[in-house]
């Protein structure tokens, strides 16, 4: 929420937007958290496949797809500042969160 309300990306080009991203602590923290969620989701999915746990394979696949959507949309938002990408990033995160919650609560 802090990033949505208080952080303004430069509009002087893609290179400046990425430089700004890497030099702004709240944005970098946001990216690191997203990468960790994505990597942990892949780890969980691989473990589910090894254990042949169909329920968690479904939940993990949906979670990884959601976190990929969030990451892809976030990268596009940085370079374009199109609000649709920010919205899709939020939808991807919520999809991941709900999929993993469903996975842990029903099995």
Buried (B, 14 or more C-beta within 10 A) or exposed (E): EEBEEEEEBBEEEEEEBBEBBEEBEEBEEBBEEBEEBBEBBBEBBEEBBEEEBEEBBBBBBBBBBBBBBBBBBBBBBBBEBEEEBBEBBBBBBEBBBBBBEBBEEEE
